[in-house]
Amino acid sequence: MTDEPTSPTVTEDPLVADAQWRRLDLRMLLVHPVNEVLRYLPALVGVFLLGRSLDGDRWWHLAAVGVPVVVGVLRFVTTSYRITGGQLQLRRGMVRRAELTARLDRIRTVELTSSLIHRMLGLAKVEIGTAGSVAGGGERLRLDALPRRQAQALRAALLHRSPSAAGAPDAGSLPAGEPGAARGAAPAAATPASDGGGPEASVGSGVEVPVGAGPGPGPGGDDQVLLRLDPRWVRFAPLTTAGLVVAAAVAGASSQFAGPMVGDLIDGGLFRPGSAPAGLLIAGAVLAVVLAVSLLALLGYLLNYWGLTLSRDRAGRSLHVVRGLLTSRETSIEIARLRGVEYHEPLGLRLAGGARLDAIVTGLSRRDAGSAPVVPPAPREVADRLGAVVLGEIGPAGAPLSMTLTGHGPRAVRRRYQRALAAAAVLAAGWAIAVLLAGWTAWLLPVGLLPWLVAVPLAADRARRLGHALTPEYLVTRAHSLRGRRVVLLRRGIIGWNVRQTVFQRRAGLVTLTATTAAGKQGYRLHDVPEPDATALADHATPGLLTPFLVTVGD
Amino acid sequence: MAVTSVVLRDPAHRVARRAPLMWAAGGLVRSGVGVGLLLLVSDAWHWFPMPAAAWVGYAVVAACYCVAMPVLRYRLHRWETSAGAVYTQTGWLARERRVAPMSRVQTVDVSQDPISRLLGLATVTVTTASSRGPLQIAGLARPVADDLVAELARRAEALVGDAT
């Protein structure tokens, strides 16, 4: 064990003491080759097929297996990291050497991820997000991987290195922590993590280390558990947007062969009276697709959210989300980095009385679009309660999630209808052309009118949901029917404004206002706001910013 | 009854007079690429025929684009800085205005593609911590761009912050 961190000195702070280069965990020698083989799998298959046709040249086969293994070993040997001079440095790359550096005081989030292989070996991948890493396209630092406990200790140490510095820009919004307790609290790094495998439910001596991995983890230390997944919530899975996406994908894939089949059925006289069997066939097919999609959605829900536990750490400085059935994910949300919440109630979920909640955080990975799921699709009351709890960490909680919003006026409403009807008209025209080109019976033409039936209620719902509000702390916006979203964004998290006006909007005197932010989706839109209202709103939300550029006009 | 309302005005400064030339050159390049694609599709791959009338139609549309787009852009593209903020306006069909506080400015870059270099123009890009918010001022005369960058750097320096 050459590369076990040289830290028999238990009391040492791992962040200041150790200026020498460290390797990743030696067990990655087992993981890397497997990953490399998986990555080159298509090429490998090709090589083996080629090898067969080339009449048994064994050399090819050896190379095919050997190369990924060698690459894996090289990857391990060439990757090292150290913490020195207030920086985390990561060296990696075989051909193109790269040295990535992150200032410790710029580190915003630390995520631990363990794939199935990692979990069997007791390892965790550490992903470190820094300020601006999303915006600047900068690379995130990735330590793949460390022993689980060491990773957890590293996370605790990185995030809570200096409570006063971390909280500085937002002084006052943080509960006073216990700096002393936090600082001395990373002794877990000293334990050479030898207990390979298995979810570690108890986390030993690490005071800051929050929770273990795996299904149904218990809270570590005095962490306060705010939410635990109730398995019954899985019923909401098929109603989410993800479920709809899966449905669309399945429909798209099946249309490849279903298209001709439908054509044959129609030509075969499906729509003549008395052809019930064919009708049944179609109904059966639809039912089968619905079932398959629901099943996939359930599976996705379980993979993603199984064992989800949301907790607040003892000092009240961060929230921790642990989740995942096979790949376990631990996200730490530093409360000082919290900028608000996204409350999602897509149509299906809304009709079933459900909702889900994401936290808007700065510094999370691009993959998650900066939003950390806090509540999976669940009953609305749960999302409401947790929304209030999360917002309570950064300001007054009550109003933003339930308050009535200001509508965007009659012209915005009219635009919702215009757009929905125009889209329906395009669909109808497309359908008519398709029917005529395919030479199907003209009786199918009225099907093209169906989108209109959907368009009107959809537009009504979209118009009804359009709204915004400004509280002393938050900007609240709500829009969309199918995606159904309400965003509560901390006003001091707003770092600029984009005001967009298309030719059509100009005639209606409307603009689309985007509040840009370093967190979450990087910008949150208010659709079709009357121009003076948008200006007033932006001016109030960020006092003084727009003042030099304002002008009074007669209407 | 005189109803008044407060709205954003246009930013104070236009971009360089030569800027439309830059956009027109870009338009010509894009039109040329279009010709190449059409040739490929009609002559080489025989997806559909391109009669002379179609080529004339394409030429008219492309010419309008190459003339109208730069003119409209020039009319809309404006910029301004105040002590506390950068303000830009861009677009040609849609108008996009962006405001970023000086305290949130992260980087200020100057870039020149070959065409703009030939014309002595430059593009200044101001980024903030939000990837939705970069402010871009295209078609500035090089000296103006350099002055602007120096000024922004000086002002941003005075306001050291976390920028998130």
Interface residues (C-beta under 8 A of the other chain):
Chain A: R108 A131 G132 V134 A135 G136 G137 A168 P169 T362 G363 I495 G496 W497 N498 V499 R500 Q501 T502 V503 Q505 R506 T514 T516 T517 A518 A519 K521 Q522 G523 E531 P532 T535 A536 A538 D539 T542 G544 L545 L546 P548 F549 L550 V551 T552 V553 G554 D555
Chain B: A2 V3 T4 S5 V6 V7 L8 R9 P11 E80 S82 A83 G84 A85 Y87 G91 L93 A94 R95 E96 R97 R98 V99 A100 P101 R104 Q106 T107 T127 T128 A129 S130 S131 R132 G133 G161 D162 A163 T164
